[in-house]
Amino acid sequence: MPTDNTAKNTGLNNLPISSTTANPTTAAKNQTPEPTIPAVPTVPPAPTKTTPRKSKKVIIDRVPQSRFSSNKVGLSNLPIQKEIWCKRKGAHFTMILAGCRGTGKTTFLNTLIGEDMETDLPTCEPMQVRDRKYHLQEDKFDLDLTVVDMPDFGANIDNQNTWLPLVKYIEYQYRSYLVQEEQPLRHQLKDNRVHVCVYFINPTNTELSSLDIESMKEISKRVSLIPVIARSDTLNKDELYSFKNIISRTLRQNEIEVCKYVTDSFANEKINAHSPYAIIGSNVLYTNPEGKLVRARKYGWGMVEVENSEHCDFVHIRDLLMSEHLLDLISAMETHYTSFRQRFLKQRLNSTKAAFNQNEQFSQNSINGEEDGLASYVMYKKTLGLDDMVMLEKYNGEEEQLQQEARIHLDDIIRKQEARFREYKAALYTKQKIYNNDLDDFYQIVNKLEREIEKLSPDDKDVIKDIAQKAGLPVGVPNAAAQSDDSTLATGFTIMF
């Protein structure tokens, strides 16, 4: 459900600037005065073999120009053009909010954007991934934000492979983009690849659960991972410091990397300094002691400000996600995608080669990334016609994942059937109760009629008996009726005389 919202103080307007900002060290070097250009030496005789000519460095400001207005060609305006182009085109960003229910994912999103983005969320099936799209605008810069989450994450008794739907969503978006890249017409290419996953950890101040460890390990292999401590205001300063050390040690022991392919040294220093991020979220504004209106959580002992770096790390993670290092996360996603693309295509080629080897047609050919790339490409072109014979989505561990999906699907069918049977049973009990009440009413009417008949004279009884017989109603005597209960039940009520 796309929603237009204006982001407040999120730093989105810094995105075009950060994409064009030059390295200050490089700029300083470029401003250093150049030495005097020496005289052109005598041209030597041409060699027998052609040698590549080196590119000549030309300082345009020093080259005499024929123009009278200016001696510049306008290359210095390229960063400005890039900034204008970024503002005109906008950007899109996709992030996953993963974590158990009650860790404050929705509140974090509202606090990050500065608006109450979530009102009435649609319900989804168990173990289903949900994505929501928003359109943000700040200083005439547009950002299409996609937020992906899984409401029932970690809500089952058996949480084994709970991370699987999120991982499948990430790889599905990679495969979808890869298939679009292979098409001859790519002018309508849709890019829904995931850029980052923010993983929310419960503030338990104990060792991480196996669910958290396995989930972060699998997710970090496919997308940039940012672990955060949810509701960190429930821990005091010493407990928070201890819990951060526990998480950092667990990540190192299990070889879980935070923002794996972020290559900028400045960004890595900031990430290592604050990860795992201790965050607080709030949808309510309060006036702090300085008289400023801030987002905070108020308690009896005081107030915790969300955007105060002394209280939590929310400002730092907002800088990482929005105002300072969003482009670094996008670049890291491209590296993750390149790694996935390499594995996927190599697996597809090897699967196709195996299919050919069964017919002994291409047994002498080899598809190996270390060999001649042209030979591999020719082999790839020859095997494109057999794509329908090969599972394009085959990769390591897919069989187990398919089995897990089948079990989940079967359990879902069983739950629905049991719920339907319970509804049928309740409806039958309701109808049975209504029919029993009707029978009781009829029995009372019959008993009342029998008592009134007993009060009649014998002649009146004979008259009523004749009327009942003509009407087709069963009649009898009490002694006979007592001996024929089955016939009474089969034919209905019997009037006793």
HELIX and SHEET records of a PDB file:
HELIX    1   1 LEU A   12  ASN A   14  5                                   3    
HELIX    2   2 LEU A   15  THR A   20  1                                   6    
HELIX    3   3 PRO A   24  ASN A   30  1                                   7    
HELIX    4   4 ILE A   60  ARG A   62  5                                   3    
HELIX    5   5 LEU A   75  ASN A   77  5                                   3    
HELIX    6   6 LEU A   78  LYS A   89  1                                  12    
HELIX    7   7 LYS A  105  ILE A  113  1                                   9    
HELIX    8   8 LEU A  164  GLU A  181  1                                  18    
HELIX    9   9 SER A  210  SER A  220  1                                  11    
HELIX   10  10 SER A  232  THR A  234  5                                   3    
HELIX   11  11 LYS A  237  GLN A  253  1                                  17    
HELIX   12  12 SER A  265  HIS A  274  1                                  10    
HELIX   13  13 PHE A  314  ARG A  318  1                                   5    
HELIX   14  14 ASP A  319  SER A  323  3                                   5    
HELIX   15  15 LEU A  326  GLN A  358  1                                  33    
HELIX   16  16 GLY A  373  LYS A  382  1                                  10    
HELIX   17  17 LEU A  384  MET A  389  5                                   6    
HELIX   18  18 GLU A  398  GLU A  454  1                                  57    
HELIX   19  19 PRO A  458  LYS A  470  1                                  13    
HELIX   20  20 PRO A  478  GLN A  483  1                                   6    
HELIX   21  21 ASP A  485  THR A  491  1                                   7    
SHEET    1   A 7 ASP A   4  THR A   6  0                                        
SHEET    2   A 7 ARG A 130  GLU A 138  1                                        
SHEET    3   A 7 PHE A 141  ASP A 149 -1                                        
SHEET    4   A 7 ALA A  91  ALA A  98  1                                        
SHEET    5   A 7 VAL A 196  ILE A 201  1                                        
SHEET    6   A 7 SER A 224  ILE A 229  1                                        
SHEET    7   A 7 TYR A 277  ALA A 278  1                                        
SHEET    1   B 3 LEU A 285  THR A 287  0                                        
SHEET    2   B 3 LEU A 293  LYS A 298 -1                                        
SHEET    3   B 3 MET A 303  GLU A 305 -1                                        
SHEET    1   C 2 VAL A 475  GLY A 476  0                                        
SHEET    2   C 2 ILE A 495  MET A 496  1                                        
END                                                                             
